Amino acid sequence: MSTAKTGLRVEHEIHKRRRSRNVGLGLVLGGFVFLIMGITYVKLTTQNAERAAEIRAKEAAEAAAQGTETSSTEEGSD
Amino acid sequence: MSDTSIDSKLDTHEAQFGDYFALLKPRVMSLVVFTALVGLLAAPVSVHPLLAFSAILFIAIGGGASGALNMWWDADIDRIMRRTQSRPIPSGRITEGEAFAFGMFLSAFSVIMLGLATNYIAAGLLAFTIFFYVVIYSMWLKRWTPQNIVIGGAAGAFPPMIGWAVATGGIAPESVLMFTLIFMWTPPHFWALALFMKSDYRDAGVPMLTVTHGRKSTRRHILAYTILLAPIAIGTGFTSIGGPLYLAVSILLNLAFLKGAWNIWRRDEAQADADGYKVEKRFFTLSLVYLFAHFLAILAEKTLALYGLGGWT
């Protein structure tokens, strides 16, 4: 069974054999973290933009309704 | 048994990263990715590029997971069939238990992630696709009926519907047509393969049509399904995902496909043996071009529409 000593660490032969698996899995997990970050950013910004548009539309509708009420009151007082 | 013998055994059987990737059936996955991408892009609703990329990735992982579970279930027949003997389980690089755990984990992961990243209709369709391929096709139909490939073909036909659902959050006649196109294409494609992979299915005890009904009947079935496929493929050209370009491509390909099926039907085994199944192999290759070109034409129509050229308007 071959082992190589590097300072205080002992590299077992199994580490060499499984290098491709470990490196591959590391890259996949790293990529997954970045993907989740990206999805979260896109979802939050898209949803915030949609929410902001809804609020603006609601405010515009309310302002328009108030404007109609004011003009009808003014017409009534004449 | 000495330490050395244990080590040498481990050396031989140690699974590498590529072996786990091979469990996902990368070639099948490429078809899943392409058709799902076309379904997603052909839909009338645009999706953020990162969400579209994530959706295709999770659909591919789901498709791969069902491939791993299929390899786990079919390990016994994969050891017999020449075509599948070098797969990770029959060759001893990955155990059946590992493949099962890997497939189950990735199935759950892909469905949950697709649901979170896009919508639950798409995630539900992906879950159903995995269930259909593993339970309905692999566990039930494949070893029971010669219609295995006909009904089981539905599993491979779902990806464009999932792609469409990612964009729209629902199902539409266009996505059903893309499903039907792949569904009807699958039997002639696999039966042509079964004709020239001669003894593989018989040796493994898989009731392919060539084994149960004979090769003459399989040739008739290929012609019948190709005739039924043509109006569906051409008819799709008149919907919102079609257009003049798609229609031209579809008519040409269906004429070539019908001619190929006709040639297969006219031949007998003596003729096929004499030229090494040349016509059947050519039909099989044409079937791959056929499907790829149809979906590419759908994508082309969508791209042209962005410049006011594609579609019927």
Interface residues (C-beta under 8 A of the other chain):
Chain A: M1 E13 I14 R17 R18 S20 R21 V23 G24 L25 L35 G38 I39 V42 K43 T46
Chain B: D3 T4 D7 L10 D11 E14 A15 Q16 F17 G18 Y20 H48 L50 L51 S54 L57 L116 A117
